Amino acid sequence: MINIKKNSFIVGVLLLIISCNSQKAVVASAPVKVLLSEEEQTRFSTFFYEGIRQKEDRKYDQALETFRMCEQIDSTDGGLQSELGQLYTLIGKAEMALTATKKAYVSNPSNWWYNLNLISLYAALKQTNKAIDIAHNLENYYPEKEEVYQILNSLYKESNQFAKAIEALDKLERIAGVDGAISMDKFNLYLQLKQNKKAIAEIDKLSAKFPSDMRFKVLRGDIYMYQKMPEKAFEIYKQVEANEPQNPYVYVSLSEYYKDKGDNEKSKENIVKALKLDDLEVEQKITILGDYVKNLVSDTVKLDETESLFKLLLERYPLEEKVYDYYAVFLQFRKRNVEALANYETMLNINPKNEQTWMQLIQLRLQEQNFEELQKASDRAIATLPEIHQYYFYKGIAETQLKNYQAALDANYKAINLVKEEDKLVKGDYYAQIGDIYYKMDSTERAFEAYEMALVANPVNIYVMNNYAYYLSEKNQNLKKAESLSAKTIEKEPKNSTYLDTYAWIFYQQGNYSLAKFYMERAIDNMDKRQDPGVMYEHYGDILLKTGNEKKALEMWKKAYETENKTDALKLKIENLTSVLEKKEK
């Protein structure tokens, strides 16, 4: 059927053009070029190429200093400003990148690459009209270059100027000739403008230009379906089927036709025909099957039929990872995780170096909370791909749950050594896990040191803030710091019952029982139904006891003990308070 999509990938288009392949200026007049002595030119070149090398080695700070030494010699050099623009982009300084890129552009307005860089920056900054102005100036210098009109087309589509996008495509077509991709783009744009006759004319033009290409005839039939003229569509489909019985697309369209008519048997029959044809790439078959599945998710009988189609593809492509991958997702949807795991194992037999397959296997084990199998899966993944730090993270989770704390620590420290220095947020996650492990090992000071390092790496990690604050309160240490950390978590997530419980408990430890009661009641009110309430009920009971409500405190402790929170300490508190109340009643 007709597919209408808006192209919003202008930055990607520009980057693709730059990687595969240097306008009349609208900025400012070019500065006077500095005349360098031979010695100055030598020094400039030495620094310039050293800066490029440092940039390529990701030594951005060093590269910036080196380029600044170049600027002291000649700040008007376009190549230097272009490199600076790229460097500032890499380090996230967009405005400085724009300033440098403009200088490069002004130094030589006809340079193809300077123009592309400036257009790309304007597009990234959502200054689309400025990007269009530069693209039109680029057109003045390169009126016969196809990429210019591809850029203009993308920019106009990005700003919803569809008529002008079509004008750009018309110019491109005059250079490149009638082309399927161009006509299809114009077709979709005309549909956006609700100019259906012109849209259809584009398909008719393709059919006339390429009479032997049945794809366009099939599309003509699809248009008839779109126009609610199914019989005309059917007539074209049958013509194509007679002329080209190996054309898989006609069977996809016939399947849609029969589905529209309510004939599900013939709809499935035609999908099966399409899936059996070798002319259709396996990825396209998977896409077709995926679209077919989407329409059947509420029908168990049809899901069984769909599974037979997956099995058909597996028979035809027994070594194709993607088929097993999609089938595994389908099996998980049907809550058949054991079979899904078997599919991932088959994929790993085909390609043991597939990082994503290992991750899917590991995450499914985690989802099942099967920590012994998670440990085994992560160990196997590490043995195969020891440089992937994420596998150590999951190994750390498994070892922690199995109370193999030293093994969990070792896994996390190995992971940290594999993480790039600039990936501070990732390092923060590992230090957070290390802090949790040390606390379980009763190494309180080392736990708190790890939490400090986690917050240096990621100062807004509220998970770390909460754990750190709670454990400080448990140890009755540095309660002001604990309160400050916990307050930040409440500010971020004011209805998170876990964070509210921590905040309340800190006030309890400080002896501020009225605030403790207020926040604990909010914690209980906001509790998730899937959450075990035991600890919160126990805390609430402790707070109620301090505020003089002994009977309700006992009630809360008993409720806590009915959950998974059956500790000896809680049992003793219940017995002691029961005894006290019984004596009072006597």
N, C-alpha and C positions, 0 to 999 in steps of 0.2 A: 504493500500500500504506500501511499504518498508519505514521504518523510520531510517535515519542515523543521529545519534547525537553524538557529541563529549562531553565526560564527563570532566568538568572542575571544579569539586567540591571536590578536594582532602582535603582541610581544613575542609569542612563540614563532609566528610567521617570520618576523624580522630576525630573530635569532637563527632560524633555519637558513635564511638567505645569507646571513653573515657567515655562518659556518660552512656553507657550500661554496661560496664564491671567493674614486675615492670619490649648482642649484642657484638659483639666484638668491642671494642672501636676504633674509628678512630680519636679521638680528642687528648687527652693527657693522660699520665699515672695518675692513681688516687693518690691524695695527701695522706700523712700519716694521719690516723685517730687520732684526738685528744682524749686523755684519760682524762675524766672528773672525778672530785671528786663527791661524792654523793651530796654535797651541790651545786656544779656547775650544775650537771645534773638536780636537782630540779628547780633551777632558770631558766635554759634553757627551760625545759618543760613548766614552768609557762608562760614565755614570748611567747613561740612558740604557745601554744593553745590560748592565749589571742590575738595574732596576727591573727590567723585564724578566731577567732570570729569577730574581727574588720573588717577583709576583707569581711567576709560574710555579715556584717552590712553595707558595702560600706563606711566604715570610712577608706579610703585608706591611707591618710596621717598618721593617728595614727598607722595603721597596719605596714606601712613602718618603722616608728620609732621603733616599738616594735620588728620587725624582725631584725633591725640593732643592737638592744641590744642582741639578740640571736647571731648574727654574732661576737660580741665582745667576747662571751664565746666559740663558736665553729663555725668557718666559713666553715668547711669541711663537715658539715652535709648535706646529700643529700636531705632530706625532707625539710629542711629550704631553700635550694637553689631552689628547685622545687616550693615552695610556693612563693618565691621572683620572680621567673620567671613569674608565673601566675599574680602576683600583678603588675609587671612592664608592662605586656601586657595590663592589665585592664586600666592603666593610660597612655597608649600610648607611652611607652619608649621601643621601639622594640629592640634596640641594647643592652640595659641593661638586657632586658628579655632574649635575646639570650645568653648573658654571664652567667647569673645565671643558665639558663637551661642546658648549657654545663657543668657547675660545678656539677650540680645534676647528669647528665649523667656519667661524669667521676668518680664520687664517687661510682657508682654501675652500670656498663655497662649492666648488665643483667636485670635491673629493667624495667619491661614492660612500666610503666607509664612515667618514665623519657625519654625513647625512643620515646614514642608517642608524648610527649610534644615537644621534640626537632625536630622531623619530622614535626609536625604541624607548628612550628615557621619557619623552613627553607622553607616550602611550602608557608606560608604567605608572606615571604620575596622574593618569586620567585627564591629561590636558590634550584631548583628542584633536581639538580644532587647531592647536599649534602644530601638532604632528602632521595634520593634513596640509597646512601651509608649507611646511618643509618638504613634504612629499610632492606637492605641485611644483615647487622650485626644482626639485630633483627631476621632475618630468621635463622641465625646460632644458636641462643638460643632457638627459638620456631619454628622448622621446620614443626611441625604438626598443627600449629595454623592457622585457615582459614583467620583470620583478616590480617595476614601478607601479604598474596597474594592479598587480596582486596586492601590493601594500595599500594603495588607495582603496581598493575594493574592501579589504579587511577593516581599514579605518572607518570607512563610511558605514559598514555594517555594524561596527562597534558603537557608532553614534546614532544608529537607527535611521541613517539617511539612505534608504534602500534605492531610491531612484538614482542618486548619484553613484551608488555602488554599481548599479547596472550600467551607467555611462562608462565607468572604469572598465567593466568587463567588455563592453562594446569595443573600446579602444584596444584592449588585449586581444580580442577576437580578430580585429583587423590585422594584427601582427602575427598571431599564431594560427589563424584559420579556425574553422568550425571544429570545436573540440568537445568531447563528451563532458568533461569536468566543468568547462566554462558554461556550457548550455544548462547543465544541471544546477549550477549555482544561480544562473539567471532564472531558471524555472522556479526555484524555491523563493527567490526574491520577488518575482512577480506574484507568487501566491501570498507572500507577506503583504503586498500592496493590494491584494484582492483583484488583481488583473488576470483573471483565470484564462481568458482567451490568449493573451500574450504568453502566459506560462505554457499552455498547451502547444502554441506555435513553436516554442523552443524544442519540444519533444518531436513534433512533426518535422522540424528542420533536421534533427539528428537522424530520424528515420529515413529521410530523403538522402542525406549525405552518406549514411551507412546502411543501405537497404538489406544487407546480409546479416546485420547484427540484430539478432532477435531480442536482445535485452531491451532495446528501445520500443519494440512492438509490445513486449510484455508491459512495459511502463505505460504505454498508451492505453492498454487494457486496464491497468491499475487506476488511471485517471478516470476512465469510464465508471469504475467502481466508486471512486470518490464522488463522481457526479450523480450517483444513484442511478446508473444506467447499466445494471448487471448483465443484461442479455448481450449488449454490444461488447462488453468486456469478455464475456464467455466466448463469443464468436472469434475474437482476436486470439484468446488463449488456445482455442482448439486449432486455429490456423498454425500457430507457433508449434504446438505439440505435433501436428502432422509434418511440418517442415523440418523440425529439429527435435526429435523425441528425446535426445540426450541433454536438452536444456533444463537444468534444475530449477531455474527461476520461475518457469511457467508452472511447475507443479506447486511451488510455494504459493503463487497467486491463485491457482485453482483451488488449493486448500482453503484460502481465505474466501473465495467465492462460495464454496460448498458450505463453509461454516456460516456464512451470511445467510445461506438458504436453509440452515438448520439441519443439513445432512452431515452429521458428525462422522459417519463411517467413511464417506468419500473424502471428507476433509483429512482424516487420518491417513487414508490410502494414498493421497497425493503427497502428504508430508513424507511418508515412508519412501515413495518413489524418489523424492528429492534427496533424501538422506542416502539412498543407495547409489546415486550417480557419482562417478569419480570426478566429473568436471567441477564439482563443488568442493572447495577447500574445506578441510576438516574444521577450521575455525568458523567458517560461515555456517557449517552444519550445526555446530554447537550453538551459535547465535540463534539460528532458526529454531532449534529445539528449545532453547531458553525462552524465546518469545512464546512458543507453543505452551510451555509449562506455566508461564505467568497466567494464562487464561484458564488454567485447570486446577489451581491450588485449592479451590473450595470443593472439588469433586474427587472423592477417593477413588471411584471407579476409573475416572479419566487419568488419575495419577498412576494407577496400575498400568494403564495403556502406555503412558508416557515412559514408565520404567522399561517397558519392552523396547522402546525406541533407543533408550540409552544402551541397552544390551545389544541392540543391532549395531550401534556405532562401535561398541567395544569389540564385537566380533570382527568388524571391518578394519579397526585400527587398534590392534592389541598392544601396540607399543607407543600409543599417543597419550602423553601425560595429561593433556588438557581434558580429554574425554573422561579419564578417571577422576580428575579434579572436580569437574562439574557434577559427575555422578555422586561423588562423596558429599558435596554440598546438598544435593537432592536427598541423599540418604539421611543426612543430619536433619533436614527439614522434616523428614518422616520419623525422626527419633530412633533411627537405626544406626547408632553410633559404632557398634561393633563392626558392621559392614563398611561403614565409612572409614574406620581405622584400617581395615583390610585393603581398601582402595589406596590409602596413603602409603601403606607398606608396598603395594605393587608399584606405585609411582617411584618409590625410593629404590626398588630393584631395577627399574628402568634407568633412573638418573639419581644416583646417591648423592650427587653434589647440588641438588636443588634446594636452595636455602628456604624458599617459601614452603615447600612440602614438609620439611622438618618442623617449621614453625607451626603449620596447621596441625600436624600430629601432636606436637607438644601442647598446643593450646587446647586441643580436644581432651587430652589427658588431664589438664588443669581444670577444664570445665566439669569433668567427671569427679574432680577432687580425688583422683586415684594417684596419690603421691608416690607410691612405690613405682608405678608405671611411668609417672612423670620423671622420676629420677633416672630410670633406665633409658627413656627416650632422650632426655637431655644429655646423658652420658654418651649415647650413640651419636647424637648430633655433634657433640664436641669432638669426639674421636674422628669424625668425618670432616668437619669444618671447624678446626680449633680456633680460627681467627674471628668467628662471629660472636661478638660479646653477648648478644641477647640470650644465647643458649645457656650461658653461665648464670644469667639472672633467674631463669626458670629452674635451673639446677639448685640455686640458692633457696628458692621457695620450697622445692621438694625436700631438700635436706633439712631445712628449718622445721617443716611440718613433721618430719620423721625424727626430730630432736637430734640430728647429727650436726650440731652447731659448728664444730670446727670445720667440717666439710663445707658447710654453708658459707662460712667466712672465707675460706680458701677460694671458693667459686666467685664470690663477689670481688675479692681483691684481684683475681686474675682478669675479671671483666674490666675493672677500672684501668688496668694496664693496656687493654686493647682499645679503649675509647679514645678518640682524638681529643687533643688538649682543648680545642675550642668548643667541644660538645659538653658544656658545663651542666646543662640540665640533666643530661644522661648520667653524668658522674654523680650529680646530686641524688638521683634515684638509687644508685648503688650505695652511697653513703647512708641513705635513709634505711635501707635494708640491713646494712652492717650495724647501725645503731640499734635496730630492733633485735638483732641476733645477740649482740653484746648484752642487752638488757635481760634477755632470757637466760643468759649465762651468768647473771648477777655481777657482770663487770660494768657497774653503773657509770663510773667515770669515763671509761672508754666508750660507752654508749653515748654519753653526753658529748664527748669530743667528736664522735661520728656525726651526731645531729648538727653540731656547729658547722662542720665541714659541708654537710648537705645544704645548710641554709646559706653558706657562703656561695656555693655553686648555684643555688636557686632560692633567693630570698623570699619568694612568694609561694613556696611549697607548703600548703596548709596541712597536708597530711603529716609532714614532719613537725610542723609547729604544734599540732594537736598531740602527737605522741610524746614529743619532748616536754610539753607543758604538763601532760598527765603524769608522766614518770617523775618529773620534778616534784609534783604535788604528792605523789605516792611516797617519795622519800622525804617529803617535808623540807625540801631544799629550794632556796632562791625563789620563794613564792611570788615575789613581785615580777620577776622575769617570766615565770609561768603564767601569771595573770596577763601580762602584756602579749605574750605569744598567743594565748587562748583567745584574747579579745580580737586579735586579727582574724582568727578563723571564724568567729561569730560574725564579724563584719562582712566577711566574704560569703558565708553560708548561714544566715540567721535562723534557718529552720532545720539545720542538721542536728539530729538528736545526740549523736556521739559527741560532737563539739560542745553542745550545750551541757551535756553531762560532765565533760572535762572542766568547763568553766565553773559549773556549780560546785564541783568537788574542790577546786582551788579555793573558792570562797569558804567552803567548809573548813579546810585546813587552816585558813587564816582566822577562823572564828567568827566570820561574818555570816551567821546562819540564816538571816532573813533573805539576803541576796542568794545564798546557796539554795534555799527553798524555792525562791522565785524561778531561778534558771532550771532547777531540777524538774519542776512541774512543767515548764516549757519543753524540756527534753522528752518527758513522758508523753506529752500531748502530741509531739511531732514524731514519735517513734514509728518506724517502718514495721509493717505487719510481719515481714520476714525476719526481723531483727530479734535476737534473744534478749528479753528485757531483764534478765536476772540481775546483772550488775547494777543497772539503774534502779531497780526496785530496792536492792540492798542499800545503795547510796541514799535513796530517798528515805528509807527507814532510819538510817544513821542521822540524817538531818532532822527528821521529825522528832527523834528522841531528844536531840539537843534543844528543840523548840518546845519541849514539854508535852508532846502528844504521844504518850507511850503506847496507847492502844493501837493507834494507827501505824506507829512504827513497827509494832509486832506483826500487824496485818501485812505490811509491805515486805517484811523479812520472810514471812511464810510464803507469800506469793513468789518471792525471789527463789526460795528453796524448791518450789514446785517446777522451776525451769531447770536448765542445765547447770545452774550455779549452786550445786549441792556440795558446798565446802564444809569442812569440819568447823572452821571459824564461824561461819554463818549459823550452823546448827547449834553451836555453843551459845551464840548471842540469843537465839530464839529460846533456848532452854532457860538461860539466866533471866531474861526479861519476863518470861512466863511465870517463873518462880516469884519474881518481885511483885508482879500484878496479883498473883494469887494471895500473897501475904497481905497486900493492901486491902483486898476484898474481905479478908477475915477480920 
